[in-house]
Amino acid sequence: MPVAAVARRLGVAPATLRTWDRRYGLGPSRHTGGKHRRYGAADIRRLELMQRALLRGASTAEAAHFALEATITDIPAETSHGVRAAPDRSVARRLRGAALAMDALATQRLLAAAIADAGAVAAWEIVIEPVLTAFGAGWHGTHAGAEAEYLLSESVLAALIRATPLLEQPRNARPVLLSAVPEERGALPLYALAAGLAERGISVQLFGTPPPAEVLAVAVRRSAPAAVVLRAQRTTMADGGLFSRLSRGHQRGRLFAWGPGWAGTRLPGKVELLPDLREAAERIEYVLLGR
């Protein structure tokens, strides 16, 4: 498309597009047979990302930076399920830019591609968790608000649920029950663990909203899981006595504590403390299946 057509599409002056091209490199990349240059689909996509960032309060320089980092045309629509490689860390920057621009489609595509390419655990470690942490801490020099964090969190949740299929023939006879401790917030790490276990052929029963202690105890007694994993993010929510309540119904499955909230908490001897996500998935697989 010529500059005039793109300007009409975006609702800006052609002179503005020429300025963005000269100052920030957000210009047309396609050449015709003559001296004229034409905007391709990728060029227009970048400009749309920039415009969305501007509408949510970013400066022109910040919006241009986010648009360049968040370009997703190099993400394939379909990915191979062969040998998986760790995602490039630049994917995290593009994910951040897409969320800041409030571009739900780009955010979801980046997440889906990262998980499909590298697996849920690697995608969480290298792409998802760093961006979520950065949003929580706030970024110096940006105007990011809570709306971008909400968009990212919901997109991550949807992507992890899609990456956790129902297993027709799981390798474990009884499921692994995953839950946060009562009144704890933030279940995304549990969904990441569920997806990581599903990739290993291990079925799970996940409570995204943690039930009260008495309800959790009944659920454990009735479902008789092979293992129970309780996550605590905050030390104020962690209670080692909860495991004793779960074992009163003659729970024979393994008990695991997971998350930073358990640091410094006295745990019963039969409870094993899990470290990070990767080791948690590997340890559960080994305990249940011996490999």
Contacts in CASP RR format, 6 or more apart in sequence:
PFRMAT RR
TARGET T0000
AUTHOR 0000-0000-0000
METHOD contacts of the structure
MODEL  1
MPVAAVARRLGVAPATLRTWDRRYGLGPSRHTGGKHRRYGAADIRRLELM
QRALLRGASTAEAAHFALEATITDIPAETSHGVRAAPDRSVARRLRGAAL
AMDALATQRLLAAAIADAGAVAAWEIVIEPVLTAFGAGWHGTHAGAEAEY
LLSESVLAALIRATPLLEQPRNARPVLLSAVPEERGALPLYALAAGLAER
GISVQLFGTPPPAEVLAVAVRRSAPAAVVLRAQRTTMADGGLFSRLSRGH
QRGRLFAWGPGWAGTRLPGKVELLPDLREAAERIEYVLLGR
1 9 0 8 1.000
1 38 0 8 1.000
1 39 0 8 1.000
1 40 0 8 1.000
1 44 0 8 1.000
2 36 0 8 1.000
2 38 0 8 1.000
2 39 0 8 1.000
3 14 0 8 1.000
3 17 0 8 1.000
3 18 0 8 1.000
3 28 0 8 1.000
3 39 0 8 1.000
4 14 0 8 1.000
6 17 0 8 1.000
6 39 0 8 1.000
6 43 0 8 1.000
6 44 0 8 1.000
6 47 0 8 1.000
7 13 0 8 1.000
7 14 0 8 1.000
7 16 0 8 1.000
7 17 0 8 1.000
9 44 0 8 1.000
10 17 0 8 1.000
10 47 0 8 1.000
10 48 0 8 1.000
10 51 0 8 1.000
12 51 0 8 1.000
17 27 0 8 1.000
17 47 0 8 1.000
20 26 0 8 1.000
20 27 0 8 1.000
20 47 0 8 1.000
20 50 0 8 1.000
20 60 0 8 1.000
20 64 0 8 1.000
21 27 0 8 1.000
21 28 0 8 1.000
23 64 0 8 1.000
24 60 0 8 1.000
24 61 0 8 1.000
24 64 0 8 1.000
24 65 0 8 1.000
24 68 0 8 1.000
25 64 0 8 1.000
25 68 0 8 1.000
26 43 0 8 1.000
26 46 0 8 1.000
26 47 0 8 1.000
26 50 0 8 1.000
26 64 0 8 1.000
26 67 0 8 1.000
26 68 0 8 1.000
27 37 0 8 1.000
27 39 0 8 1.000
27 43 0 8 1.000
28 37 0 8 1.000
28 38 0 8 1.000
28 39 0 8 1.000
28 40 0 8 1.000
28 43 0 8 1.000
29 37 0 8 1.000
29 39 0 8 1.000
29 40 0 8 1.000
29 42 0 8 1.000
29 43 0 8 1.000
30 37 0 8 1.000
30 38 0 8 1.000
30 39 0 8 1.000
30 40 0 8 1.000
30 43 0 8 1.000
31 37 0 8 1.000
31 38 0 8 1.000
32 38 0 8 1.000
39 47 0 8 1.000
41 73 0 8 1.000
42 71 0 8 1.000
42 73 0 8 1.000
45 71 0 8 1.000
45 72 0 8 1.000
45 73 0 8 1.000
46 67 0 8 1.000
46 68 0 8 1.000
46 71 0 8 1.000
47 67 0 8 1.000
49 66 0 8 1.000
49 67 0 8 1.000
49 70 0 8 1.000
49 71 0 8 1.000
49 97 0 8 1.000
49 98 0 8 1.000
49 101 0 8 1.000
49 103 0 8 1.000
49 106 0 8 1.000
50 63 0 8 1.000
50 64 0 8 1.000
50 66 0 8 1.000
50 67 0 8 1.000
50 101 0 8 1.000
51 63 0 8 1.000
52 101 0 8 1.000
52 102 0 8 1.000
52 103 0 8 1.000
53 62 0 8 1.000
53 63 0 8 1.000
53 66 0 8 1.000
53 67 0 8 1.000
53 97 0 8 1.000
53 100 0 8 1.000
53 101 0 8 1.000
54 60 0 8 1.000
54 63 0 8 1.000
56 100 0 8 1.000
56 101 0 8 1.000
56 102 0 8 1.000
56 143 0 8 1.000
56 147 0 8 1.000
56 148 0 8 1.000
57 143 0 8 1.000
58 66 0 8 1.000
58 100 0 8 1.000
58 142 0 8 1.000
58 143 0 8 1.000
59 143 0 8 1.000
62 141 0 8 1.000
62 142 0 8 1.000
62 143 0 8 1.000
66 96 0 8 1.000
66 97 0 8 1.000
66 100 0 8 1.000
66 101 0 8 1.000
67 101 0 8 1.000
69 90 0 8 1.000
69 93 0 8 1.000
69 94 0 8 1.000
69 96 0 8 1.000
69 97 0 8 1.000
70 93 0 8 1.000
70 94 0 8 1.000
70 95 0 8 1.000
70 96 0 8 1.000
70 97 0 8 1.000
70 98 0 8 1.000
70 100 0 8 1.000
70 101 0 8 1.000
70 103 0 8 1.000
70 106 0 8 1.000
71 94 0 8 1.000
72 94 0 8 1.000
72 98 0 8 1.000
72 106 0 8 1.000
72 109 0 8 1.000
72 110 0 8 1.000
75 109 0 8 1.000
75 110 0 8 1.000
75 113 0 8 1.000
76 113 0 8 1.000
79 113 0 8 1.000
79 116 0 8 1.000
79 117 0 8 1.000
80 117 0 8 1.000
81 116 0 8 1.000
84 117 0 8 1.000
84 118 0 8 1.000
84 119 0 8 1.000
84 122 0 8 1.000
85 117 0 8 1.000
85 118 0 8 1.000
86 118 0 8 1.000
86 122 0 8 1.000
86 126 0 8 1.000
87 114 0 8 1.000
87 117 0 8 1.000
87 118 0 8 1.000
87 122 0 8 1.000
87 123 0 8 1.000
87 126 0 8 1.000
87 127 0 8 1.000
89 126 0 8 1.000
89 127 0 8 1.000
91 110 0 8 1.000
91 113 0 8 1.000
91 114 0 8 1.000
91 126 0 8 1.000
91 127 0 8 1.000
92 126 0 8 1.000
92 127 0 8 1.000
92 130 0 8 1.000
92 131 0 8 1.000
94 106 0 8 1.000
94 110 0 8 1.000
95 107 0 8 1.000
95 110 0 8 1.000
95 111 0 8 1.000
95 114 0 8 1.000
95 127 0 8 1.000
95 128 0 8 1.000
95 131 0 8 1.000
95 152 0 8 1.000
96 131 0 8 1.000
96 134 0 8 1.000
97 103 0 8 1.000
98 106 0 8 1.000
98 107 0 8 1.000
98 110 0 8 1.000
99 107 0 8 1.000
99 131 0 8 1.000
99 135 0 8 1.000
99 148 0 8 1.000
99 149 0 8 1.000
99 151 0 8 1.000
99 152 0 8 1.000
99 155 0 8 1.000
100 142 0 8 1.000
100 144 0 8 1.000
100 148 0 8 1.000
102 147 0 8 1.000
102 148 0 8 1.000
102 151 0 8 1.000
104 151 0 8 1.000
104 155 0 8 1.000
107 151 0 8 1.000
107 152 0 8 1.000
107 155 0 8 1.000
108 155 0 8 1.000
108 158 0 8 1.000
108 159 0 8 1.000
110 127 0 8 1.000
111 123 0 8 1.000
111 127 0 8 1.000
111 128 0 8 1.000
111 155 0 8 1.000
111 156 0 8 1.000
111 159 0 8 1.000
112 159 0 8 1.000
112 162 0 8 1.000
114 123 0 8 1.000
114 127 0 8 1.000
114 128 0 8 1.000
115 123 0 8 1.000
115 159 0 8 1.000
115 160 0 8 1.000
115 163 0 8 1.000
115 195 0 8 1.000
116 163 0 8 1.000
117 123 0 8 1.000
118 126 0 8 1.000
119 163 0 8 1.000
119 195 0 8 1.000
119 196 0 8 1.000
119 199 0 8 1.000
120 160 0 8 1.000
120 163 0 8 1.000
120 164 0 8 1.000
120 192 0 8 1.000
120 195 0 8 1.000
120 196 0 8 1.000
120 198 0 8 1.000
120 199 0 8 1.000
121 192 0 8 1.000
121 196 0 8 1.000
121 199 0 8 1.000
121 277 0 8 1.000
121 278 0 8 1.000
121 281 0 8 1.000
124 189 0 8 1.000
124 192 0 8 1.000
124 277 0 8 1.000
125 276 0 8 1.000
125 277 0 8 1.000
125 278 0 8 1.000
128 156 0 8 1.000
128 188 0 8 1.000
128 192 0 8 1.000
131 152 0 8 1.000
132 149 0 8 1.000
132 152 0 8 1.000
132 153 0 8 1.000
132 156 0 8 1.000
132 188 0 8 1.000
135 144 0 8 1.000
135 148 0 8 1.000
135 149 0 8 1.000
135 152 0 8 1.000
136 149 0 8 1.000
138 144 0 8 1.000
153 188 0 8 1.000
156 188 0 8 1.000
156 191 0 8 1.000
157 188 0 8 1.000
157 191 0 8 1.000
160 188 0 8 1.000
160 191 0 8 1.000
160 192 0 8 1.000
160 194 0 8 1.000
160 195 0 8 1.000
161 191 0 8 1.000
163 195 0 8 1.000
163 196 0 8 1.000
163 198 0 8 1.000
163 199 0 8 1.000
164 191 0 8 1.000
164 194 0 8 1.000
164 195 0 8 1.000
164 196 0 8 1.000
164 198 0 8 1.000
164 204 0 8 1.000
165 198 0 8 1.000
167 198 0 8 1.000
167 201 0 8 1.000
167 202 0 8 1.000
167 203 0 8 1.000
170 201 0 8 1.000
170 202 0 8 1.000
170 203 0 8 1.000
171 200 0 8 1.000
171 201 0 8 1.000
171 202 0 8 1.000
171 288 0 8 1.000
171 289 0 8 1.000
172 201 0 8 1.000
172 202 0 8 1.000
172 203 0 8 1.000
172 226 0 8 1.000
172 288 0 8 1.000
172 289 0 8 1.000
173 226 0 8 1.000
174 223 0 8 1.000
174 224 0 8 1.000
174 225 0 8 1.000
174 226 0 8 1.000
175 203 0 8 1.000
175 204 0 8 1.000
175 205 0 8 1.000
175 223 0 8 1.000
175 225 0 8 1.000
175 226 0 8 1.000
176 197 0 8 1.000
176 202 0 8 1.000
176 203 0 8 1.000
176 204 0 8 1.000
176 205 0 8 1.000
176 225 0 8 1.000
176 226 0 8 1.000
176 227 0 8 1.000
176 228 0 8 1.000
176 229 0 8 1.000
176 284 0 8 1.000
176 288 0 8 1.000
177 204 0 8 1.000
177 205 0 8 1.000
177 206 0 8 1.000
177 207 0 8 1.000
177 219 0 8 1.000
177 220 0 8 1.000
177 223 0 8 1.000
177 225 0 8 1.000
177 227 0 8 1.000
177 228 0 8 1.000
177 229 0 8 1.000
178 190 0 8 1.000
178 193 0 8 1.000
178 194 0 8 1.000
178 204 0 8 1.000
178 205 0 8 1.000
178 206 0 8 1.000
178 207 0 8 1.000
178 229 0 8 1.000
178 231 0 8 1.000
179 190 0 8 1.000
179 206 0 8 1.000
179 207 0 8 1.000
179 208 0 8 1.000
179 210 0 8 1.000
179 211 0 8 1.000
179 216 0 8 1.000
179 228 0 8 1.000
179 229 0 8 1.000
179 230 0 8 1.000
179 231 0 8 1.000
180 186 0 8 1.000
180 187 0 8 1.000
180 190 0 8 1.000
180 207 0 8 1.000
180 208 0 8 1.000
180 210 0 8 1.000
180 230 0 8 1.000
180 231 0 8 1.000
180 232 0 8 1.000
180 233 0 8 1.000
181 210 0 8 1.000
181 230 0 8 1.000
181 231 0 8 1.000
181 232 0 8 1.000
181 237 0 8 1.000
181 238 0 8 1.000
181 239 0 8 1.000
181 242 0 8 1.000
182 210 0 8 1.000
182 211 0 8 1.000
182 212 0 8 1.000
182 213 0 8 1.000
182 216 0 8 1.000
182 237 0 8 1.000
182 242 0 8 1.000
183 210 0 8 1.000
183 237 0 8 1.000
184 210 0 8 1.000
184 231 0 8 1.000
184 232 0 8 1.000
184 233 0 8 1.000
184 234 0 8 1.000
184 237 0 8 1.000
185 233 0 8 1.000
186 233 0 8 1.000
187 208 0 8 1.000
187 209 0 8 1.000
187 210 0 8 1.000
187 231 0 8 1.000
189 231 0 8 1.000
189 233 0 8 1.000
189 258 0 8 1.000
189 259 0 8 1.000
189 277 0 8 1.000
190 206 0 8 1.000
190 208 0 8 1.000
190 229 0 8 1.000
190 231 0 8 1.000
191 206 0 8 1.000
191 208 0 8 1.000
192 277 0 8 1.000
193 204 0 8 1.000
193 229 0 8 1.000
193 258 0 8 1.000
193 277 0 8 1.000
193 280 0 8 1.000
193 281 0 8 1.000
194 204 0 8 1.000
194 206 0 8 1.000
196 281 0 8 1.000
197 203 0 8 1.000
197 204 0 8 1.000
197 281 0 8 1.000
197 284 0 8 1.000
197 285 0 8 1.000
198 204 0 8 1.000
200 281 0 8 1.000
200 285 0 8 1.000
202 284 0 8 1.000
202 285 0 8 1.000
202 288 0 8 1.000
202 289 0 8 1.000
205 223 0 8 1.000
205 225 0 8 1.000
207 216 0 8 1.000
207 219 0 8 1.000
210 216 0 8 1.000
211 219 0 8 1.000
213 242 0 8 1.000
213 245 0 8 1.000
214 245 0 8 1.000
216 242 0 8 1.000
216 246 0 8 1.000
217 245 0 8 1.000
217 246 0 8 1.000
217 248 0 8 1.000
217 249 0 8 1.000
220 228 0 8 1.000
220 246 0 8 1.000
220 249 0 8 1.000
220 251 0 8 1.000
221 249 0 8 1.000
221 251 0 8 1.000
224 251 0 8 1.000
224 252 0 8 1.000
224 253 0 8 1.000
225 253 0 8 1.000
226 253 0 8 1.000
226 254 0 8 1.000
226 288 0 8 1.000
227 253 0 8 1.000
227 254 0 8 1.000
227 255 0 8 1.000
227 256 0 8 1.000
227 284 0 8 1.000
227 287 0 8 1.000
227 288 0 8 1.000
228 246 0 8 1.000
228 251 0 8 1.000
228 253 0 8 1.000
228 254 0 8 1.000
228 255 0 8 1.000
228 256 0 8 1.000
229 256 0 8 1.000
229 257 0 8 1.000
229 258 0 8 1.000
229 274 0 8 1.000
229 280 0 8 1.000
229 284 0 8 1.000
230 242 0 8 1.000
230 243 0 8 1.000
230 255 0 8 1.000
230 256 0 8 1.000
230 257 0 8 1.000
230 258 0 8 1.000
231 258 0 8 1.000
231 259 0 8 1.000
232 238 0 8 1.000
232 257 0 8 1.000
232 258 0 8 1.000
232 259 0 8 1.000
232 260 0 8 1.000
232 261 0 8 1.000
232 262 0 8 1.000
232 265 0 8 1.000
233 259 0 8 1.000
233 260 0 8 1.000
233 261 0 8 1.000
234 261 0 8 1.000
235 260 0 8 1.000
235 261 0 8 1.000
235 262 0 8 1.000
235 263 0 8 1.000
235 264 0 8 1.000
235 265 0 8 1.000
237 261 0 8 1.000
238 257 0 8 1.000
238 261 0 8 1.000
238 262 0 8 1.000
238 265 0 8 1.000
239 265 0 8 1.000
240 257 0 8 1.000
240 265 0 8 1.000
240 266 0 8 1.000
240 267 0 8 1.000
240 268 0 8 1.000
240 271 0 8 1.000
241 268 0 8 1.000
243 255 0 8 1.000
243 257 0 8 1.000
243 267 0 8 1.000
243 268 0 8 1.000
243 270 0 8 1.000
243 271 0 8 1.000
244 268 0 8 1.000
246 255 0 8 1.000
247 255 0 8 1.000
247 268 0 8 1.000
247 270 0 8 1.000
254 272 0 8 1.000
254 287 0 8 1.000
254 288 0 8 1.000
255 268 0 8 1.000
255 270 0 8 1.000
255 271 0 8 1.000
255 272 0 8 1.000
256 271 0 8 1.000
256 272 0 8 1.000
256 273 0 8 1.000
256 274 0 8 1.000
256 280 0 8 1.000
256 283 0 8 1.000
256 284 0 8 1.000
257 265 0 8 1.000
257 267 0 8 1.000
257 271 0 8 1.000
257 272 0 8 1.000
257 273 0 8 1.000
257 274 0 8 1.000
258 273 0 8 1.000
258 274 0 8 1.000
258 280 0 8 1.000
259 274 0 8 1.000
262 273 0 8 1.000
267 273 0 8 1.000
272 283 0 8 1.000
274 280 0 8 1.000
274 283 0 8 1.000
274 284 0 8 1.000
285 291 0 8 1.000
END
